[in-house]
Amino acid sequence: MCGSRLGQGFKRLPAFTPPPVSLNPQNAPTRIVRLRCEGFDNPLGIDAARPLLSWQMETPRPGARQIAYRIAAASSPALLETPDHFDSGWVESAQSAHLEYAGAPLGSRARVFWRVEVEDETGARVQSAPAWWEMGLLERGDWKAGLISAPIAGGPLTLAPVPRFTREFTLDKPVAAARFYGTALGLYRCHLNGARVGDHELAPGWTDYRQSLRYQTFDVTSQLQEGQNSWTAFLGDGWASGHIGWKARQNYADRPHFAAQLEITYQDGTREVIATDDKWTCALGPMLGADLLQGESYDGRLPWREIGRVDVAPLPDVVLRAPLSPPVRATQELKAVSVHLGGNSHDAGRAWVFDLGQNMVGRVRLNLDALDTPLPQGTTLRLRFAETLAGGPAASEGPIYTTNLRSARQTDVFTVGDELETWEPLFTFHGFRYVEVTGLPQLEALADGPVKPPVDLVTGVVLHSDFARSGDFSCSDELINQLQRNIDWGWRGNSVDVPTDCPQRDERLGWTGDAQVFCATSLFNRDAAGFWSEWARQVREAQWPDGGIPCTIPNPESSAAPPLTSPFHDGGPAWSDAALICPWTTYRVTGNRRILDENYDVFQRYFEFLEATSQGNLRCFRGYEGFSGFGDWLALDGSGNIEGGTPKELIGTAFFAHAAALMSQIAQVLGKTEDAARYQARFEAIKAAFVTRFVTPEGRLSPPYQTPYLLALHFDLLPAELRSHAAAELVAEIAHRGGKLSTGFVGSPYLNAVLTRFGHLDTAYALLHQTGWPGWLYAVTQGATTIWERWDGWTQENGFQDVGMNSFNHYAYGAVGDWLYQTVAGIAPDPAFPGYQKFVLAPRPGGKLTSVRAHLDTPHGRIESEWKSENGEFSFRFVVPPNTRAQVVLPDGSSMEATAGTHVRRCTL
């Protein structure tokens, strides 16, 4: 879409009448800002042959919009006046996002400078400051590095020490530029001359190492020096050879491996490559083991001892590619808010429990200098991590609760050596709010008990994929504000490189069902488009030859396809459908159709799989011998079944129909009109089969749980004349349950949206405000700071839920955030204009709320929505970004089209 429009005439947007109420200056100039390439600011080491370019207009001028643009790209800033790579010429178009570079082909390492000129609606032409991007290593022959490893591996249940690799080298000329290119089977951390290379954590990230490895690129020019240089690398097990899920170690490799190269350009123009090879040496020392699930151990008394040369192997025959997603970084630090005595451990003395005040994901830094008296050498501190205390989420005293971690130890061990004031693990992460520290020497006892250690002994270091905050929501109800915070913290904690189901127990897998229900909400809270594009590539790698999509991606289970009876072959309805739903959702939010182009064959093969495994247009039909899915997972519908009472055949057929509808829409976007018609016809056939099988002539669903009604209504599976009656039946079923929901993972994301769409906004608000369980605010009333896996993860009546599966940081039920943004705040995409160049502002006040404020940073700028309701009067302030339009609908039904600027509208409720 983007590239095909370069150089073609584009019809001018019609002139708009400025709004009657405007708070912006009329003659403010335009600035062109936020030039981005492939979603990044000045990216280093990309491998897109035709990168996508975007920019934004910045001005408070009412009605500001782009009339035309010109892109220039050159090999140096000086050549931008006469570009040697690309000159689009003036293109009459309002498009400013995801325009494809259409210049000369680019080779490995090429740095391209670019800028944009824009003509705005006043006739003024303005020019941006230059930006740049740099290509990575595009050809396999560009890689000179070997794959090095230590001659020690451990076993399926036995950790191995973390090796340190070293290479000393001499540079005999001044350095002009230097690049680091690195990857690993496992995790790596590098230093050059004692300074860390980059700021990425857990690099290179998790892929199916049997098919691909991501690599990172860093500018290390300032870290090299003429004369002697030292390059060191530490290597952790990570996902490649450490524990994954409930499995043992060594799923992809028996030990971690590392490959990297320094490419140095000297000031005289000559070049040199220094790579991983047999010249490196290996040492073992204080890092006794590091595992993502089990934790990390460090003995500061042990020196590093060289054990000889490294083992060297060729690079594996897999795809080496640059990442599409932002890296995992340490994004925030949390200080402990309190410390209490959590009991005594017979083997380690007093157990001090530090409360960080927030269920987070990451690691802890031990600040030994916070202690008044230095710890004696040989003192061993054990750190155990937990989400809650044994007394429940609302408890403030007592021991930590770790039973729900299953086999994940989540334990770090540190032994004091010489001259180390702080310690922080490198190659593990934990899900926790509480840190239990044992092994501190006995402190002087006071009359009321022992002296507490200082709260600043521990600092929480938050880790997640470092996507920017793109939206926020707040309102007059503080419980809902805390819910919103919980939703965002839950997403951050479950986006450590891949979308995981939980960050604490022996799982942390990329469950597809969780991902698809939360994708839309994630894109409101965070700039996660690159994250989902990266994950779509992993879906491609995980798809089996027959089109099946496994339940977890990446899929560590096997390199050979399991039988159809396994969820690791077909994840089942609402899980495997993530292969379609997540890319489509990302496209609607960003307007970037590349995610659809690149994965259309994945979509087609998946739909062919659905057709091949269905019968009479029913998916998961009675008698189907394959895996039929996880049902309405964790529903509390009275069925007594962890998978809920909604028949899997009903769920399967509903999602089969939805998949057909999405395929038709995707084909239409891509200009594949014959495909679009064929998939639409299949949708109609599946819809008819659904009605025949599950709907009575009166419009009732069988069985009459909430989720069947939600799927039928949300996916438009009912005849028009039956929809209002079905919605009334849904409301009656909610009333029958005392005004409470009963849905699980499948039905909950659609609940409030369906009620709103079919005229039952009051019921939707009543469910939102519900503070008893099951309901979104129940966990908030119990002190939760993230979203729980279960509606009843802990209750005063029953205590903790089943210890076999009870996470307190599990983002799926946070999908209600999509409704908070789209309905309560009223910020919604226009289906005909993906990417928010035109959008809808239609807030729906209700419930107990008297005010709401939200914003969303879109590809074109920030949308703001703020409303107040008082004494029957509704006041609405909203901001439309430059170069966009909004269809504004007030609660009284009046509507208008608004152009760029700040506006205020009022009506009577």
N, C-alpha and C positions, 0 to 999 in steps of 0.2 A: 504493500500500500504506500509506504513512505517513498521508496525509491522510484516507483513508477510515476510519481507526480512531479518529480524534479523536471524543470524546464517546460512544463505544460501550463497553459493558461488556466487560471482558476477564477471562477466567478467572484466578483467582489461581493462582500457581505452588504446587505442593505443598510441604509442609514437608519439610525434609531433616534427617537426623540429622547432627550435627556430626561431623567426622572424628575418629578416635581419637587422632591425633597432630596437634597444632596449636601453632604457635609465636606465635599472635597473642593480644592481650588480648581478653577476652570482652565488655567493655562499652564499647569505644571508640565515640565518636559518629561520625555520618555527616556528610560535607561534600559539597556539590554544586559541582563544578569544571568547568573546561574547556568553558564554554558556547561553541558554535561555530555559525556561520550559514554555510550553503553551504560548509562545510569550512574556514572562516577564523575567526580571532579578530577580532571587531569589524570586519567588512569595510566598506570605504568604496567606494561606487560599484558596487553589484551591480545586475543587471537581471532576476533571477528574480522573476516576479510573485508566486510563492508559495514563499518561501525555505524550505529545509530546516534544521531546528534539531536540535542534539544537545547532550548533556551527559554527564558521568560522575559516578559515585559514588566517593568516596574515603574509605576506612576500612580499618583492619587487622582489623576484627571478623570472625571466622569466620562463613561463611554469609550475609554481608550481601547483601541484594537489595532491589530496588525493588518495592513493592506497587502504588503509584499515583503519578501526577504531576499537576501543574497548571501550565500555561504562561500567563503574563500578558504582554501586549505593549501598550505605550502610547506616546504622543507625547512624554512626558517621564518622568523617573524618579519624580516626585511622583505621577503618575497610575497607577503600577503597582498601588496598592491598589484602585483602581477603574478598570481598564483601558479606555481608549477605542478601542483597536484590536482586541484579541482577548483572550478569557478562555476557555480550554478547559474550565474546570470540572475537578473531580477525575475523572480517568480511571483506572480500575482496569486497570493494564497495567505490564508490565516493560519496555516499549520505551523506550529513551532515545536512540536514534540515528535521524536522518533523518525527523523528524516534520515534517509540512508545516504551515507557517503557514496558518491558515484564517480569518483575520480580514478586516477591511475592505480593499478594494483599495487599493494604495499607488501614489502618483504619483511622478513624477520628484523626486529630491532628498530625499524623505521620510526622516527619521531615526526609527528605531523602537527603543525601549528594551524589553528583555524580561528576564524572570527565570523561574526554575523552582522550584516547591516539590515535594518528594518525600516520600512516606510510605515508610519502610523496614519491614523485617520485624519490628522491635521495636514498631511502632506510632508511633514518633517521626516528626514532620513537620519537615523542615528546608528552609531557603530559601537559594537561591544569591544571590550578589551580582549586581547588574544587569549586563547586557551590552547591546550595541547593534549595529545595522547601519544603513547608509545606502544608499538607492537611488541609482542613477546616472541618466543621461538616457535615458528610456524611449521618447520620441517623437522622430521625425525633426525636428519643428519646434522641439525644444529646442536644436538646434544652430544657432548664429549665425555660426560660424566659416567663413571661406573657406579654400580650399586654396592655400597660397602656395608658390612655388618661386623658385629663382634663374634668371637668364637664361643659364645655361650647363649643358650636358648631357654632354659627352664623347661617346664613340662605343662601338661594340660591344667594342673592345679598348683603349679609351683612358679612363683615369680622369679625373674632373673634380675640381677643388678642393672642399673642404668649405665650404659657405657658412655665414655667421653672419647670422641675422636679428635685428633689434632694433626694439623699440617703447618709446618713452618716453611716460609718461603721469603725470598728476597726480591725486591723490585729495585732495579738499578737506574730507573728514569722517573721523572716526575709524572704523576698520574693526571690525566685530563678528565676521564670519566670511568666509572666502573659499575657493573651490574652483577647482582647475585641472582641466580636462578636455582631454586631448590625444590625438592619433593621428597617424599618418604613413604615407605610402607611402615606405618607407625606414626610417631610424632617427633618433630625436631625443634631444637632451639639452638641458634648459632650466635657466636661472638666473633668479631674481628678486632684484634688488638685490645681485647677486654671490653669492648662496647657491643651491646646487643644489636643484632641485625633485625631490623623491623620491630613491629609491636604486635604481631599476630600471635594468638594463643592456639594451641592444639592444632598447629599447621602440620600437614596440608589439608586436614579435614577428612571426612569419611566419604569414600566412594566405594563402589564395588571394585576392589583392587584387582579382581580378575579381568576387569575390562578397562578401567581408566584410573589415572592418577592426576590430581590437580597439582599444579606447581605455582610457586610464588615468585615474584620479581621485586627486588629492592634496589634502590640507588645507594651504593655504598662508597661513592667517590670520597666522601669526607672521612671515611673510616680506614682508608689505606694510606700508607706513607712510603716515601722513598727509603729503601734500606730493608731492615728486618721486619717481618710481619708474622702474626700468629692467627690461625683460623681454628676455632674449636667448635664442635657440634656435640650436643647431648641428644640422646635418642630414647624416647619412651615407647612402651608397647602400644598404647592407643587402641584404636578399633582393629588394627591389623592383626596383632598377636596377643592382645589382652582379652580380658573377659568381655563378652557381649551378651546382653540379656541374661537369660538363665543358663547360658552355655558356658563351657569351660574356655580356657585360653586357646590360642593358636588356630583361630577360625580361618584366617587367610594366609598366615605365614607363621613359621615357628619362632621367628625373632624379628625385631624391627630392622629395617634397612633404610639407607640414606643415599641420595644422589644429589649433587649440586655442582655448580661451576661458577667461578668468578670470571667475567669477561672484562678485561682491562684495556682501555685505550690510553696510550701515553700521549704526552703533549707533542711529541714529534710525529704523531699519526700512526705509529705502529700499534699492534694489538697482541695480546697474550691471553690465553685461557688456562686457568688453574682449576682442576676438577678433582672430584673424588676418584681416587685410584689407589694403587698399592703403595704409594708413598705416605699414606696416612698411618698413624699409630693409634692404638686403642688402649684405654686405661679404665680401671674400675676403682671405685672409691666410696664416698659416704652415701651415695644414693643407692640404697639396698633393694629398692623395688618401687615401681610406680604403675598403678593400674587405675583405669578410669572409674571402676566400680568399687574396688577394694581399698584404694587409698595409696599413700606414698609413705615410705620410710627413709629416714635420713639419720646417719650417725656421724656427728661432727668430729668425732675422734679419729675417724679413718682418713688417711691421706689418699690422694689419687696415686695409683701405682700402674705404671705401664705394663701391659701384658703382651705386647708384641704388635705385629702388623695386623691390619684388618683383613677380613675376607672380602674378595671382590668378585662380583658377578656382572654380567651384562644387564642393561636396563630391561625390564620385562616387556614382552610384546603386547603392550596395552597402549591406549590412547593417552598421551600427555597433553593436558589442556589447562588453560587459564580459567580461574573461577569466574562465575557470573555473579556470585553472591558476595556481599561484604564479609570480611573475615571475622572470626571470633576475636574479640578484644576484651580486656579488662576495662569496663565502662564506668564503674562506680565503686566507691568504698563505703562500707557501713561500719560505724562504731557500735560497740555493744552498749545497750541501754541499761543493763543491770547484770549482776552476778549473784548467784545464791548457791548454797551447799546442797548438792543433789544426792547426798548419801555418801556412803563409803564403799570403795571397791576393795575386796580382800587382797587383791594382788597389786593394787596401785595406789592405795591410800585414799584420801578424800577426793571426791568427785565434784569439782566446781563447774557449775553450769552457767555459761554466758549466753544472754539473750540479745540477739541482734535486732529484735523488734520487727523483723520482716523475714518471711520465708523466701529465701533467695537461692540462687545457683551460682556456684563458683568455688572458692577456696578461702582459707584463712591465712593471714599473716600473723605469725607470732612476734610480738614486740617485746623481746626479752629485756630491753633497756627500760621498760616501764616498771620493772621490779626494783624495789629499793635495794635489795641485796642480790648480787649476781648469783646465778645458779651454779653449783659446783659442777665441774667437769664430770661427765658420766651420768648426770641426771637425765632420766628418760621421761618425757611427757607423752601421754597418749591423748589424742584428740578424736572423739567420736562425735558424729553429726546426726542431728535428728530434726524433724519438722515440728514436733510437738512434744509436750511433756506427758508423762505417764498418766497424769490426772486429767488429760483432755486438752483440747485446743485453748480453752479459756483459763487453764491453770496458770499460776504464776510461780509456784514453788514445786519442788520435788524432782525426781529423777527424769531422765529423758526417755522417750518411747522409741524403740528401734525395732520392735517385732515386725512391723510392716515392711522393713527393708529386705526381708527374706534372706537370701544368701549374700547380699551386698554388705560388706563390712563397713564401708564408709568410715574408715579409721586411718588417721595419719599418726605416725610415730616419729618423734624427734628426740635425739640424744645430744646433749650439750657437749660441744668440743671447745676449741680455742677461738676467742675473738670473733664470735658471731652474735651480733646484736638483734638481728631479725632473721626469720626463716619463713619461706613461702614455697610450697610445693610447685612443681612445674607441669606435671603430666597427669593430673587427676582433677576431677571436679565432683562436687557434692551438692545434694539438694537439702537445705537445712535452714532453720531459724536459730537452733540451739547448738552450742558447742560445749561438750563436756570435756574438761581438761583434768586428767589425773596425773599424779606423779610430782606435783609441786611439793617441796619440802614443807614439813609442819611449820606453820606460822605461829607466832605467839598467841596463846589463847587468852581471850578476855572473859569477863564474867558471863557475858551473854553469848559466848561461842568463839570460834576461831576467827582470826583476822581474815577478811576477804582479800583475795588478790585484786589488783586494780582492774577496772573494766577495760582499760585500753591495752591489756595484755594481748587481746585478739582484735583483729580488724577483718571484716568480711570483704572480699574482693569479688565483685560481681562479674560473671562471664556470660556472654551471649553473642550471637551474630550481631555485628555492630551496625544495624540499620538505624537511620535517624528517626526520631519521633515525628510522625506526620499528622497526628490528630490527637484531640483530647475532648473530653466530655465532662461537664460538671452541672450540678443542678441544686435545687433548694433542699434536697433530701440527702443528708450526710451518709446514710446507709448506702444509697445508690452511688454516691461519690466513692465510697470505699469499694463497692463492687467494681466500679470502673478501674480503680487502682489495682484491684486483685486480678482483673482480666489482663491488664498490661504486664504486671509482674509475672503472671502465669505464662504469658506468651514469651517473655524474655527468657524465663527459665527453661522453656521447652523449645528454644530455637538455638541450641548450641550446635551450630553447623547444619543440623537436619531437624525437621519438625518431629519432636519426640512425644511420647505419651506421658512420661514422668521422668524426673531427673534424679531420683533418689534410690529406688530399689533396684533389684537385679533385672532390669528391663531396658528402659531408655531407648526404645526402638522407634523407628519412623512409622508408626501405625497410620495407615492410609485413612481410616475412618475419622480419626481425630483431626487429621490434617484437612480433610475436605469440609468438615462442619465448621472449622474455625477460620478458614482461608479468608473469607470476606471481612471478618472482624479484624484479622491481623493487618489487613491493608488499610483499614481506617486508623489504627493506632500507630503503625510503623511503615516506613518506606521499604516494604518487603518484596517488591516486584522482582528484584534480582534473586532473592532467596527462593521464590517460587519457580523462577526460570531455571535456576540451578537444580532444584528438586525435580522439575519436569525432565531434565536430562537423566536423572537417576531413575525415574520411572521408565524411561526408554531402555536403560540398561537392565532393569529388573524384569521387563516384560518377557514372558516365555514365547517360544516360537509360535505356539498356537494362539497367541493373543492374550493369554491369561495374565492378570496383574496380581502379584502376591499381596498379602495383608500388611507386610512391613517393607519399607523401602528406605535405605538400602536393605537388601535381603541377604542376611548372612547364613541362611540355612544350608544351601547346597548349590553347587554349580550345575547339577543335573536336575531337571524338572521333576518335582515330586508328583504323586498322583493327584487326580482331580478331587479326591476326598480331602486333600490338605489345604488349609487356608493359605499356605505359602505357595500354592499354585494359583488359586483364585480366592482373593480375599472376601468375595461375596458382596451382596448388595450394600451400598453406601460406603463400603471400604474400597473395593477395586474401582468404583466409579470416580474416585479421586483423580484418576488418570485423565478424565474429561473435565471434571468440575473445577479443579484448581487452575488449570491453564485458562479455561473460559472466564473464570472470575478475575484472574489477573489481567486478561485482555480488556474486560469491561472497565476495570478501574484505571488502567494505564493508557488504553488505546493503542498499545504496541501489538500488532498482529503477528510479529515474528514468532511468538510462543505458540501460535496456532499453526503457522507455516511449518515450523521445524518439527512439529509433533503430529501432523495430520495423519501420517502413516501409522503412528501409535494408536490414534483414535480409531482409525478404520479397522486395524487388526483387533483391537479390543471389542469393537462392536460386532465384528464377525464372530468372535468368540462367544459373545452373548447370544447371537443368533444360533450358533451351532449347539449351544447347551440349553436352549429353551425348547419348549414344545407347545404348539398351538398358541404362540405369542405369550406364553406364561414362563417366567423365569423362576428357577427353583421350584418347578412343578412337583406335585405329589409323585413320589417314585423316583425323583432325580437322585442319581447315585453319587453325584459330586458334592462338594461342600456347599451348603446353602446359606452360609453367612452367620453372623453373630446376632442376628435379630435386632430388636430395639434394646441394645445393650444397656444393662443396669436400670431398666425401666422399673418403676414401683407401681405397676398397674394392677396389683392384686393377683397376678398369675402365679406368684411364687417361683418364677423362673428367672434366673439371672439374665436371660436373653429376652425377657418380656413376653407378653402373651400375643403380640401381633404376629400372625403367621408369616413365616419367612417367604412363602410363595407370594403373599401380598406385597411385602417390602420389595422382593425381587422384581416383581412385575412392574411396580410403580417406578423403580429406578431404571428398569429396562425402557420404559416409556420416556422417562426423563432423558436418558442417554440418547434415544432417537431424536428427541426435540433439540438437544444440544448439538448433535451431529448435523442436523438440518441448518441450524443457525450458523455453526462454524463454516459449513460448506458455502453458505450464502456469503459470509464475510470474505471468504477466499475466492469468490467468483466461480465456484463449482456448482452451477445451477442444476445440473442433472442429478448430482449427488444430493443436493438440498431437497429436491422434489422426492427423490427415492426415500430419504430418511423421514421426510414429513409423512409420506404414505405409510411407512412402517409405524410411526408414532400413532397414527389414527387406528391402525389395526391393533396395536397393543392396548390402546385406550379402550377399544371396543371389547377386547378380551377381558380387561380388568373389570369393566362394568358388569359384564355377563357373570363373571366369577365371584365378585365381591360386593356388589351393590344391589340392594333390593329396589323394587319399583318405587318405593316411597323415599328413596334417597338415603337409606340407612346403610352403614357399613357393617360388614360381618367379619370378625367380631367387633363389638362397639367400643373398642378402646379409643383413646385420644389419637394415637399415632396413625391408625388407618385413615381417619378423617383428615388429618393434617397432610398426609401424602397425597390423598385424592384431590384435595383442594389446592395445595401448593403447586402440584404438577399439572393442574388443569385436566384431570382425568374424568371429571363428571360432566354430564350434559348440563347446559346452562340452566335449565329449569330445575335441576336438583341441587344446585350449589348452595343457595340460601338456606334450604332445608337442612342440608348436611352441616352447614355452619351452625345452625341452631341446635342440631343434635350434639355437636361438639361442645357448645356452651353448656348444654344440659348435662353432659357427662362430667364436665368440670365442676358444675354445681353439685352433682351427685357425690363428688369426692370432697365436699366441703370447701369448694372454691380453690382447689389445689390441682397442680399438674400431676401427671403420673407418667410422663414420657421419659425415655432414655436417650441415648446418644443420637438415635435416628430422628425421633420426632421433635425433640426440644428445640433445635435451631429454627424450626418453622413456626413454632407455636404462636408467638405474639404477632408475627407478620401476617399469618393467616387470619387471626382474629381481627386485626386491624383492617385488612383488605375486605373482609366480608361484614363490616359494620359493627364489630363488637370490641371497639377500642376500650370501653370501660372494663371489660373482662381482662383484656391484655394488661391494663394498668393494675388491676387488682392482683393479678398473678405476679407482676413485678414487685409490688409492695408487700407481698406475702412474706412474713418473717418466720413462719413455722416450716418444718420440713415436710415434704419436699418443696423447695423454692430457692430462688437465687440469693435471697437475703438471709436465709437461715445461717449459713456458714459465716456470714458477716457478723451476725449477732453473737457468734461463738468465738469471735476474735480472729477469724481467718484473714490472712493477708495475700492469699492466692486462691484460685478456684480449686475445689475438691473434685476428686474422681467420682465420688458417690454423693447423692443428695444427703445420705445419712451416714457419712463417714464417721461421725461421732454424734451421739445423741445422749441427752441426760438420762433417758429411759434405758438405753441399751449399751451405752459406752461405745467402744470402738467397733466398727464393722469388721468383717472377715479379714483377718490379718494376712491372708493369702493374696489379697488385692485391695489395697486401701491407701491410695496416694492422696496427699493433701496439696499436691501441685500438679494439676492435670487439666489442661485448658479447654476441653471440649464444651463444657456447659457455659463457658465464657462467650459462646457464639451469640448470646443475647445482645452483646455489644453492637452487632450489626443493626439490630432494631433500635437501640438507643440512638445511634447516629442517624439512621435513615428516617425513622418515624418521630421519635421524641424531639430530636434536634432538627429533623427535616432535611438533612443533606443527603441527596440520593442522585446516583448517576442517571442520565437520560439514556435509555437503551439504544436510541438511534445515534448517539454521539459518544462513543466510548472515550474515556480519558478526561471527561469533565470539561470539554470545550463548550458544551452546553449541558446544563444539569438542572435538577429540580430542587427547589427550596420549598418544602411543604410541611412545616412543623405541625404536630398534632398534640396540643396540650391535653392534659387529663390527669386523673388520679389525684394525688396529693401535691403534685408539683406546682409551684408558683413561679419558678424561673428556671431557665436552662441556658447554658452557654457551651458552644462547641466550635471547633474549627477543624479543617482538613486541608493539608498542603497537597495540592494536586500538581500534575505536570505543568499547569499554567499559573500557579500561584495559590495563595491561601483563600479558602472560602471560610467565612465566619457566619455563625448563626447564633443569635441571642434573643430570647424572648422572655417576657414577663406577663403574668396574668394576675389581675387585681380588680376586684369589684365588678366582674363581668366585662372588663376591658382587656384586650390583648394588644401588647406592644411588641413589635418585631423589628430588631435591628439586624441587618445582614450586609455582608461585604461580598461583592462579585469581583473576582480578579480581572486584571486587564486581559483583553483578547478572549473573553468568554461571555456567555449569556446565561441567564437563569430564568426558568419558568417558575414564578413565585405563586404559590397557592396559600391563601390565608385560611384560618379555620372556619370563617363564615362562607367559604366557597368562592370568594372573589379571587381573580388571578390576573397576572400581568407578566410581561416579559421585562426583565431588568438587564441593563448592560453594566459594564465595569463601574465600580464605585461603591461608596457606602450609602446605604439607604435605610429609611425608617418607615414602617407602615403600621397602621393601627386598625383594629376592627372591634366590633362588639361580639362577645361570645354568646 
